[in-house]
Amino acid sequence: RGTKGSNNVEYNGYYGLGKVARQVDVLTGPQWAKYFDDLYNNTPGIQSALTSTKLIIDSLGAAGVNNNWIDAALRTSQVQSHEISIYGGDDKSKYAVSGNYFRQKGGVLNTDFTRYSARVNYDRNVSDKFKITTSLYGSNSVENKLAGSAYSSINSSNSYASLYQVNPLQIIKNDDDTYNTTYQPATSNTYNTINGQLYSDNPILDIVSTTNRSTITRVLGNFSAEYKILKELTFKSSFGADILNTKLDYYAPSYTSAGNATGTTTGYGSVGTITYLSWLNENTLTYSHAINNRHFIDVLAGYTTQYQHAENVFSAAASFPSDYTTYQNLYSGSAYQVTGSGESQTVFNSWLGRINYSYKHLYNITLSGRADGASAAGANHKWGFFPAVGLSWNTSQESFFEKYRDVVSNLKFRFSAGSIGNANFPAFSSLATIHTSGYYFGNPITTVNGITQTQLGNPDLTWETTTQYDLGLDAGFAQSRINLTADAYYKKTTNLFVNTSGLIPLSTGYASAAENIGSIENKGLELTLTTTNIKTKDFGWKTTIIYATNINKILSLGPSSSFQP
């Protein structure tokens, strides 16, 4: 975040190359030809239709023809990053500004990732009582990735997986360097390969020709101001926002398998956008006071509010008069024109308070509580209250412990109990929702769109509540060169949010409903042992050993036998 008394400029960068180190073994051309011969000889029903095909395959196998489709789809990957930072400050302010360029060329053809980003941090002590802090981050990234359901695409094809199924006798490229899409070496479209895949489906052509691009623009910002009203009374307010815009572009040309999946369509394209906004405002008032250097009191009160909004739009079409306009002119597609959109928003509000009291830093107690409200909860249970208490005893600071300090340099016992709430279930979960539905009637049959209710409302949907008890100790030995931390805990979560089936009669027209009926428990032990083995001016060596065990048990999922989390 910058340094006082200096102004600096830094550059950091790197460049690297990568290669796929290991691949899945596939059949060579001659091996595939032998495999085809075995199928042909043991399946009399196909012999008459494949006599000429067998002659061609035998000749290619005997000639040692072998096309490795995996190798042809891979390349040397490249990665580079360049960042320039300018930072500094004076007695009252600190600043830092940086910009970054990141580029990764994927190991598969037509895959890459590019990101531009910038960051600004600024801190300013306006006066002895007032200071501000600002952070701003922005980025724009573009990713070209493989199409297919395995790659989170909006289309269901999977060209890379097809590379493992293609006949190695098939020609990848023609003599003029274009990709081969002819039906060779077989003479029948139906029996080109063992699994029936057509020779005209060239998965590398699909990979290099299909556009599957996601563009993400994101801005994160935070501003906070702190004002010391009195020597012991401080007010702090902060505001942060997260703005995210995502655009997904997809187009499979008419000469690819996805763009001509049925043999009648000529191109398939789609566009989707997602916009997301989240902001959080926190306001706290803190009072700190010490009495005779024996009693120490900290009191905090605050209010927070958070807003989240998401919106999405999707459109798709097929059978275009030309591939030139790709996804930029979906209206020209004559078939499968699909549109969809959605919107959701949630609001969280919280009142919170905390009191810390310490007597000579020997005996410490913390009392806290927060009232949380969530828009997604049911009308009858929008708010929940979640208290907590914490106790600790610094035993090693007691006067009677002094004679043990040569062996036990530090000893502290801790106990805490409290609850927290969770209402991060989907927006509108407590409301009755509607959806567009088609109804068929008449002669001839016609379809009429209408509105139907798709979800039952539940005004009693409430917060999930997790209550936890923790007993622990911190111990140090040999002038704190050996430190042990131990915690035993029990945690129980009730009112679990579950979409249940079986609780509602199917005669109502609904198969499930959102309910708070589940409960689970976790209990366990955590141990951390840290030792300082060597500590000198020029060399240090520490060892940390961690042991943890947890037992999880589902206590209840209600009376239903089928659940959909």
C-alpha positions in Angstrom: 0.0 0.0 0.0 3.0 2.3 -0.4 5.8 3.4 1.9 6.5 6.7 3.7 9.3 8.9 2.6 10.1 7.4 -0.8 8.8 7.1 -4.4 9.5 3.9 -6.2 9.0 2.2 -9.5 9.1 -1.5 -9.9 8.8 -4.0 -12.8 8.0 -7.7 -12.4 7.6 -10.1 -15.2 8.1 -13.6 -16.4 7.8 -15.7 -19.6 7.4 -19.5 -19.8 6.8 -22.4 -22.1 4.9 -25.6 -21.5 4.3 -28.9 -23.2 1.9 -31.7 -22.4 4.1 -34.2 -20.6 1.9 -37.3 -20.8 -0.9 -38.4 -23.1 -3.4 -41.2 -23.1 -2.3 -44.0 -25.4 -4.5 -44.5 -28.5 -4.5 -47.0 -31.3 -2.1 -46.5 -34.2 -3.3 -46.8 -37.8 -2.2 -50.4 -38.3 -3.6 -51.4 -34.9 -6.9 -49.8 -35.8 -6.9 -51.7 -39.1 -6.3 -54.9 -37.2 -9.2 -54.1 -34.8 -11.5 -53.5 -37.8 -10.5 -56.8 -39.4 -11.4 -58.6 -36.1 -14.8 -56.9 -36.1 -15.3 -57.7 -39.8 -14.3 -61.4 -39.5 -16.5 -62.0 -36.4 -19.6 -60.1 -37.7 -21.0 -61.9 -40.8 -24.0 -59.5 -40.9 -21.8 -56.5 -42.0 -19.4 -58.3 -44.4 -21.4 -57.8 -47.6 -21.7 -54.0 -47.0 -18.1 -53.5 -46.1 -16.2 -55.6 -48.6 -14.7 -52.6 -50.5 -14.2 -50.7 -47.2 -12.1 -53.5 -45.8 -9.9 -53.5 -48.8 -9.1 -49.8 -48.4 -8.6 -50.1 -44.7 -6.3 -53.1 -45.1 -4.2 -51.3 -47.7 -3.8 -48.2 -45.5 -3.0 -50.3 -42.4 -0.4 -52.3 -44.4 1.2 -49.0 -45.6 1.6 -47.9 -42.0 -0.6 -44.8 -42.3 -1.0 -43.3 -38.9 -2.4 -39.9 -38.0 -2.2 -38.9 -34.3 -5.1 -36.6 -33.8 -4.1 -35.7 -30.2 -0.6 -34.5 -31.3 -2.2 -32.5 -34.1 -4.5 -30.7 -31.7 -1.8 -29.8 -29.2 0.9 -27.1 -29.3 3.6 -25.5 -27.1 1.8 -23.4 -24.5 3.1 -19.9 -23.6 2.6 -17.8 -20.5 3.8 -14.3 -19.8 3.1 -11.6 -17.2 4.3 -8.0 -17.0 3.5 -5.7 -14.1 4.6 -2.1 -13.4 4.1 -0.7 -9.8 4.6 2.9 -8.6 4.4 3.4 -4.9 5.5 5.8 -2.2 4.2 8.4 0.3 5.0 11.1 2.8 4.2 11.6 6.5 0.5 11.9 5.9 -0.2 9.7 2.9 0.7 6.5 1.2 -0.1 5.4 -2.4 0.4 2.5 -4.7 -0.5 2.2 -8.4 0.1 -0.9 -10.5 -0.9 -2.3 -13.9 -0.6 -5.9 -15.1 -0.8 -7.7 -18.4 -1.2 -11.5 -18.3 -1.3 -13.7 -21.4 -1.5 -17.5 -21.6 -1.6 -19.3 -24.9 -3.2 -22.7 -24.3 -1.7 -26.1 -25.0 -4.7 -26.9 -27.3 -5.3 -25.1 -30.5 -7.7 -22.0 -30.3 -7.5 -21.7 -26.5 -6.0 -18.7 -24.7 -6.5 -16.3 -21.8 -5.7 -12.6 -21.7 -6.2 -10.2 -18.8 -5.5 -6.5 -18.2 -5.8 -5.3 -14.7 -5.0 -2.2 -12.6 -5.0 -1.4 -8.9 -4.9 1.8 -6.9 -4.4 2.1 -3.1 -4.4 5.4 -1.3 -4.2 6.1 2.5 -4.4 9.6 3.9 -4.2 10.9 7.5 -6.3 14.1 6.9 -5.7 15.1 10.5 -4.9 13.7 13.9 -8.5 12.6 14.2 -9.5 11.8 10.7 -8.1 9.3 8.1 -9.3 7.7 4.9 -8.4 4.5 3.0 -9.2 3.8 -0.6 -8.7 0.7 -2.7 -9.8 0.2 -6.3 -9.2 -2.8 -8.6 -10.3 -3.3 -12.2 -9.8 -6.0 -14.7 -10.8 -7.1 -18.1 -10.2 -10.7 -19.3 -11.0 -12.7 -22.4 -10.9 -16.4 -22.5 -11.2 -18.6 -25.6 -11.9 -22.1 -24.5 -12.9 -25.5 -25.8 -16.6 -26.0 -26.4 -18.5 -28.8 -24.7 -20.4 -29.6 -21.5 -17.2 -30.8 -19.9 -15.8 -27.2 -20.2 -18.8 -25.3 -18.9 -19.9 -24.3 -22.3 -23.3 -23.2 -23.5 -23.3 -25.9 -26.2 -23.2 -29.6 -25.6 -20.5 -30.7 -28.2 -17.2 -31.9 -27.0 -14.6 -31.8 -29.8 -11.6 -32.6 -27.7 -13.0 -35.8 -26.4 -13.8 -36.8 -30.0 -10.0 -36.7 -30.8 -9.8 -40.0 -28.9 -12.4 -41.6 -31.1 -11.3 -40.6 -34.6 -10.0 -43.2 -36.9 -6.1 -42.8 -37.1 -6.3 -43.8 -40.8 -8.3 -40.6 -41.6 -6.4 -37.7 -43.1 -6.3 -34.7 -40.9 -5.3 -32.1 -43.5 -5.5 -32.1 -47.3 -2.5 -31.3 -49.5 -3.6 -27.7 -49.7 -3.4 -27.4 -45.9 -7.2 -27.4 -45.5 -8.8 -29.7 -43.0 -10.2 -32.9 -44.5 -13.9 -33.5 -44.2 -14.4 -36.2 -46.9 -15.7 -39.7 -46.4 -12.4 -41.6 -46.8 -11.0 -44.1 -46.8 -14.4 -45.8 -46.3 -17.0 -45.8 -49.0 -20.0 -45.9 -46.7 -21.1 -43.1 -44.3 -22.5 -45.5 -41.9 -19.5 -47.8 -41.1 -16.6 -45.4 -41.3 -15.4 -46.3 -37.8 -16.2 -49.0 -35.2 -18.4 -46.6 -33.2 -20.2 -45.2 -36.3 -18.6 -41.8 -36.2 -18.7 -40.1 -39.7 -15.4 -39.3 -41.4 -16.8 -35.9 -42.2 -16.6 -34.9 -38.5 -13.1 -33.5 -38.2 -12.7 -32.6 -34.5 -9.7 -30.4 -35.1 -11.6 -28.4 -37.6 -14.3 -28.1 -34.9 -11.8 -26.9 -32.4 -10.1 -24.2 -34.5 -13.4 -23.0 -36.2 -15.7 -22.8 -33.2 -15.9 -19.6 -31.2 -16.5 -20.1 -27.5 -15.4 -16.9 -25.8 -16.1 -15.4 -22.4 -15.4 -11.8 -21.6 -15.4 -10.6 -18.0 -15.1 -7.1 -16.8 -14.8 -6.6 -13.0 -14.4 -3.6 -10.7 -13.8 -3.9 -7.0 -13.7 -0.8 -4.8 -13.6 0.0 -1.1 -13.6 3.3 0.7 -13.4 3.7 4.5 -13.2 6.7 6.8 -12.3 6.7 10.5 -12.9 9.7 12.8 -11.9 9.9 16.4 -14.8 11.7 18.0 -13.1 11.6 21.5 -9.9 10.2 22.6 -11.6 6.9 23.5 -14.5 7.0 21.0 -14.0 6.2 17.3 -16.5 6.1 14.4 -15.6 4.1 11.3 -17.6 3.7 8.1 -16.8 1.7 5.0 -18.4 1.1 1.7 -17.4 -1.6 -0.8 -18.8 -2.6 -4.2 -18.2 -5.4 -6.6 -19.4 -4.9 -10.2 -19.2 -7.9 -12.6 -20.2 -8.1 -16.2 -19.8 -11.3 -18.1 -20.5 -12.0 -21.8 -20.6 -15.4 -23.4 -20.3 -15.7 -27.2 -20.6 -19.0 -29.0 -20.8 -19.9 -32.7 -20.3 -23.2 -34.5 -20.1 -22.7 -38.3 -22.1 -24.7 -40.7 -19.2 -26.9 -41.6 -18.6 -28.2 -38.0 -20.3 -31.1 -36.3 -22.0 -28.9 -33.8 -23.1 -26.4 -36.4 -24.6 -29.1 -38.6 -25.4 -31.7 -35.9 -28.6 -32.9 -37.6 -27.3 -32.6 -41.2 -29.9 -29.9 -42.0 -28.9 -26.9 -39.9 -26.3 -24.4 -41.1 -24.6 -22.9 -38.1 -25.5 -22.6 -34.4 -24.9 -19.4 -32.3 -25.8 -18.0 -28.9 -25.0 -15.0 -26.8 -25.4 -14.7 -23.0 -24.8 -11.9 -20.6 -24.6 -11.8 -16.8 -24.5 -8.6 -14.8 -23.8 -8.7 -11.0 -23.7 -5.9 -8.5 -23.0 -6.3 -4.8 -22.3 -3.5 -2.3 -21.7 -3.5 1.5 -21.8 -0.7 3.9 -20.5 -1.1 7.5 -20.7 1.4 10.3 -19.2 0.9 13.7 -18.7 2.9 16.9 -15.9 1.8 19.2 -15.3 2.9 22.8 -12.0 1.9 24.5 -11.3 2.7 28.2 -8.8 1.7 30.8 -9.3 2.2 34.6 -6.1 2.4 36.7 -4.3 0.2 34.2 -6.2 -2.7 35.7 -9.6 -2.8 34.1 -9.8 -2.6 30.3 -13.1 -2.2 28.5 -13.8 -2.2 24.7 -17.4 -1.7 23.5 -18.4 -1.9 19.8 -21.8 -1.2 18.2 -22.5 -1.3 14.6 -24.9 -1.6 11.7 -24.2 -3.2 8.3 -26.3 -3.6 5.1 -25.5 -5.6 2.0 -27.3 -5.6 -1.4 -26.8 -8.2 -4.2 -28.4 -8.1 -7.6 -27.9 -10.4 -10.6 -29.5 -10.4 -14.0 -29.0 -12.6 -17.1 -30.1 -12.7 -20.7 -29.6 -15.6 -23.2 -30.5 -16.0 -26.8 -29.7 -18.7 -29.4 -30.5 -19.5 -33.0 -29.5 -22.0 -35.8 -29.7 -22.3 -39.6 -28.0 -19.1 -40.7 -27.9 -18.0 -44.4 -24.2 -17.3 -43.9 -21.4 -18.0 -41.4 -19.9 -14.5 -41.9 -21.9 -12.7 -39.1 -21.4 -15.6 -36.6 -23.1 -14.8 -33.3 -23.4 -11.1 -34.1 -26.7 -11.5 -36.0 -28.8 -14.2 -34.3 -32.0 -12.7 -35.7 -31.0 -14.1 -39.1 -31.2 -17.7 -37.8 -34.3 -19.4 -39.0 -34.5 -22.2 -36.5 -34.2 -22.9 -32.8 -34.6 -19.3 -31.8 -34.5 -19.4 -28.0 -34.5 -16.5 -25.6 -34.4 -16.4 -21.8 -33.8 -14.0 -19.0 -33.7 -13.9 -15.2 -33.2 -11.6 -12.3 -32.6 -12.0 -8.6 -31.8 -9.7 -5.6 -31.1 -10.2 -1.9 -30.6 -7.9 1.0 -29.0 -8.5 4.3 -29.2 -6.1 7.3 -27.4 -6.5 10.6 -27.3 -4.8 14.0 -24.3 -6.0 16.1 -22.6 -5.4 19.4 -19.6 -6.6 21.3 -18.2 -6.0 24.8 -14.6 -7.0 25.8 -13.6 -6.8 29.4 -10.2 -7.7 30.8 -8.9 -7.6 34.3 -5.1 -7.0 34.2 -5.1 -9.1 31.1 -5.5 -12.1 33.3 -9.2 -12.7 33.1 -10.9 -11.9 29.9 -14.5 -12.1 28.8 -16.2 -11.2 25.5 -19.9 -10.9 25.0 -21.4 -10.4 21.6 -24.6 -10.5 19.7 -26.0 -9.7 16.3 -29.4 -9.5 14.8 -29.4 -10.4 11.2 -32.2 -9.9 8.7 -32.4 -11.5 5.2 -34.8 -10.9 2.4 -34.7 -14.5 1.3 -36.1 -15.7 4.6 -39.8 -16.2 5.1 -42.1 -13.3 6.0 -42.5 -14.7 9.6 -38.8 -15.1 10.2 -36.9 -12.4 8.4 -34.7 -11.8 11.5 -32.5 -14.0 13.7 -30.5 -13.2 16.8 -27.2 -14.9 17.4 -25.3 -14.4 20.7 -21.8 -15.5 21.7 -19.6 -15.5 24.8 -15.8 -16.1 25.2 -13.8 -16.6 28.3 -10.0 -16.9 28.7 -7.5 -17.1 31.6 -3.9 -16.2 31.2 -2.7 -18.6 33.9 1.0 -18.0 33.3 0.6 -14.3 34.3 -0.5 -15.3 37.8 2.0 -14.6 40.6 1.7 -18.2 41.8 2.8 -19.4 38.4 6.2 -17.7 38.5 8.1 -20.7 39.8 6.9 -22.8 36.8 7.9 -20.3 34.1 11.3 -21.8 33.5 9.5 -24.9 32.1 6.1 -23.5 31.1 6.7 -20.0 29.7 3.1 -19.5 28.6 -0.3 -21.0 29.6 -3.7 -19.9 28.6 -7.1 -21.6 28.9 -10.0 -20.6 26.6 -13.7 -21.4 26.4 -16.3 -20.0 23.9 -19.9 -20.7 23.0 -22.1 -19.0 20.5 -24.2 -19.3 17.4 -24.1 -17.9 13.8 -26.8 -17.8 11.2 -26.9 -18.6 7.5 -29.6 -17.5 5.1 -27.6 -17.8 1.8 -30.3 -19.9 0.2 -31.5 -19.0 -3.3 -33.4 -15.7 -3.6 -37.2 -16.0 -3.5 -37.0 -19.4 -1.8 -39.8 -18.5 0.6 -42.1 -17.1 -2.0 -44.6 -18.7 -4.4 -43.1 -18.4 -7.8 -44.6 -18.5 -11.3 -43.2 -19.6 -14.7 -44.2 -19.5 -18.3 -45.8 -22.8 -19.5 -47.3 -24.0 -22.7 -50.7 -25.6 -23.0 -51.8 -27.8 -25.9 -55.4 -27.9 -27.0 -57.7 -27.7 -30.1 -57.9 -29.5 -33.4 -55.5 -29.0 -35.0 -53.4 -28.8 -31.9 -52.2 -25.3 -31.0 -49.9 -24.1 -28.2 -50.7 -21.2 -26.0 -48.3 -19.8 -23.5 -49.5 -18.9 -20.0 -48.4 -18.5 -16.4 -48.5 -21.2 -13.8 -47.3 -21.4 -10.3 -44.1 -23.5 -9.9 -43.2 -23.2 -6.2 -45.2 -23.2 -3.0 -44.5 -20.3 -0.7 -43.2 -20.9 2.9 -43.5 -17.8 5.2 -41.9 -19.8 8.0 -38.6 -20.4 6.2 -36.0 -19.3 8.6 -32.3 -19.0 9.3 -30.0 -22.0 9.5 -28.4 -21.8 12.9 -25.0 -23.2 13.9 -24.2 -23.4 17.6 -20.6 -24.2 18.6 -18.8 -24.9 21.9 -15.0 -24.8 22.0 -12.6 -25.6 24.8 -8.9 -24.9 24.2 -5.5 -24.1 25.6 -2.3 -22.4 24.5 0.9 -23.5 26.1 4.5 -22.5 25.5 7.6 -24.4 26.9 11.3 -23.6 27.1 11.0 -19.8 26.6 8.3 -20.4 23.9 10.6 -22.4 21.7 7.9 -25.2 21.9 4.3 -24.1 21.5 1.1 -26.2 21.7 -2.4 -25.2 20.8 -5.2 -27.6 21.5 -9.0 -27.2 20.8 -11.9 -29.6 21.3 -15.2 -28.5 19.8 -18.8 -29.5 19.3 -20.9 -27.9 16.6 -24.5 -28.5 15.7 -26.4 -27.0 12.8 -30.2 -26.9 13.0 -33.0 -25.7 10.6 -31.0 -26.8 7.6 -32.4 -25.6 4.3 -33.6 -28.6 2.2 -35.8 -28.9 -0.8 -37.8 -31.9 0.4 -40.0 -34.3 -1.5 -42.6 -36.6 0.0 -44.0 -34.2 2.5 -46.5 -32.6 0.1 -49.3 -34.7 -1.5 -48.7 -34.9 -5.3 -52.3 -34.0 -5.7 -51.4 -30.4 -5.0 -49.4 -30.3 -8.2 -46.0 -29.9 -6.5 -43.3 -32.5 -5.8 -41.1 -30.6 -3.4 -40.9 -27.5 -1.1 -38.3 -25.5 0.7 -38.2 -26.4 4.4 -36.0 -26.1 7.5 -36.0 -29.6 8.7 -32.5 -30.9 8.8 -29.8 -31.0 11.4 -26.1 -32.1 11.5 -23.4 -32.2 14.1 -19.6 -32.0 14.0 -17.2 -32.7 16.8 -13.5 -33.1 16.9 -10.1 -32.2 18.2 -7.4 -30.0 16.7 -3.7 -30.0 17.8 -0.9 -27.8 16.6 2.7 -28.2 17.8 5.3 -25.7 16.7 8.9 -25.9 17.6 11.8 -23.5 17.0 14.7 -25.8 16.3 17.3 -23.2 15.3 17.2 -19.4 15.6 20.2 -17.3 14.8 20.8 -14.0 13.2 21.3 -15.5 9.8 19.3 -18.8 10.0 16.0 -20.0 11.3 14.3 -23.4 11.3 10.8 -24.1 12.6 8.7 -27.2 12.5 4.9 -27.3 12.7 2.9 -30.5 13.2 -0.9 -30.4 12.9 -3.3 -33.1 13.9 -7.1 -32.8 13.4 -10.0 -35.2 13.6 -13.7 -34.5 12.9 -16.7 -36.7 13.3 -19.7 -35.6 11.1 -23.1 -37.0 11.7 -26.5 -36.3 10.0 -29.0 -36.1 12.8 -32.1 -35.4 10.8 -33.3 -34.8 7.3 -37.0 -35.0 8.1 -39.5 -37.7 7.4 -39.0 -37.8 3.6 -37.0 -40.5 1.9 -35.9 -38.3 -1.1 -34.0 -35.0 -1.0 -32.7 -32.5 -3.4 -30.2 -30.1 -1.7 
